């Protein structure tokens, strides 16, 4: 009887954790995003390179490529060492003023 009670408790806890994780993912999907260049691991980019060298997600061949980017919640990129919201060769909003 004790084992079945423990199994039931574990199942209920797992369902609860799955529910919380699902809610967090849904909240993040609605959050405003920005492209963050220069921090991508090889094969983990979200889309094509800024320089046009490829047009597919997962095609980055080296870590921290300046032209490779991923989507992050807005305001996060500037807090990561090596991260930039401006593509290489593009003017930033600050230099345009």
C-alpha distance (Angstrom), angle and dihedral (degrees) to the residues before:
residue distance angle dihedral
X1 . . .
X2 3.82 . .
X3 3.82 92.8 .
X4 3.79 93.3 52.3
X5 3.82 90.5 49.8
X6 3.81 90.8 51.0
X7 3.81 91.0 47.6
X8 3.80 91.3 50.0
X9 3.82 91.3 48.8
X10 3.81 91.0 49.2
X11 3.81 91.1 49.7
X12 3.81 92.1 50.1
X13 3.83 91.3 48.7
X14 3.80 91.1 49.3
X15 3.80 91.3 50.9
X16 3.80 90.3 50.1
X17 3.81 93.4 49.6
X18 3.80 91.3 47.9
X19 3.79 89.8 51.5
X20 3.82 93.0 51.4
X21 3.82 92.1 47.7
X22 3.80 90.2 50.1
X23 3.81 91.7 51.5
X24 3.82 91.5 50.1
X25 3.81 91.7 50.8
X26 3.80 90.9 49.6
X27 3.81 92.1 50.3
X28 3.81 90.7 49.6
X29 3.82 92.0 50.5
X30 3.80 89.9 60.6
X31 3.81 93.2 47.7
X32 3.80 120.2 105.1
X33 3.83 111.1 -99.7
X34 3.80 136.0 -157.6
X35 3.79 135.1 -167.6
X36 3.79 113.6 -104.4
X37 3.82 116.5 -160.4
X38 3.79 129.5 -160.8
X39 3.80 102.4 26.5
X40 3.80 103.4 78.6
X41 3.80 121.3 123.4
X42 3.81 116.6 -133.6
X43 3.80 110.2 -78.3
X44 3.81 94.3 9.6
X45 3.84 102.0 92.4
X46 3.82 118.2 126.8
X47 3.80 99.2 -137.4
X48 3.81 144.9 -21.8
X49 3.79 122.9 -24.7
X50 3.82 119.5 -96.7
X51 3.82 90.4 -122.9
X52 3.83 92.7 53.7
X53 3.81 94.2 -116.1
X54 3.83 88.9 134.0
X55 3.78 137.3 -0.8
X56 3.78 103.7 -150.9
X57 3.78 137.4 92.3
X58 3.79 113.3 -114.8
X59 3.81 93.3 27.2
X60 3.82 100.0 111.0
X61 3.80 107.1 124.2
X62 3.82 99.5 -166.1
X63 3.79 137.9 34.8
X64 3.83 118.5 -99.4
X65 3.81 97.0 9.6
X66 3.82 108.4 178.6
X67 3.84 91.7 -136.6
X68 3.81 95.9 47.6
X69 3.80 120.4 91.3
X70 3.79 145.6 180.0
X71 3.79 131.4 -162.3
X72 3.81 114.5 -106.4
X73 3.80 132.4 173.0
X74 3.81 108.4 -81.4
X75 3.81 112.7 -87.6
X76 3.81 94.9 23.5
X77 3.82 100.0 93.7
X78 3.80 95.6 61.6
X79 3.81 89.0 56.9
X80 3.82 93.9 56.9
X81 3.81 119.1 86.3
X82 3.79 107.8 -114.5
X83 3.80 93.9 14.3
X84 3.80 121.7 128.7
X85 3.80 131.9 178.9
X86 3.81 89.5 -154.8
X87 3.79 121.9 80.2
X88 3.81 115.4 -125.5
X89 3.80 110.0 -88.0
X90 3.82 93.3 17.0
X91 3.78 121.6 114.2
X92 3.79 114.4 -111.1
X93 3.80 121.0 -130.1
X94 3.82 89.5 -112.2
X95 3.82 95.5 55.9
X96 3.82 91.9 47.7
X97 3.82 92.2 65.9
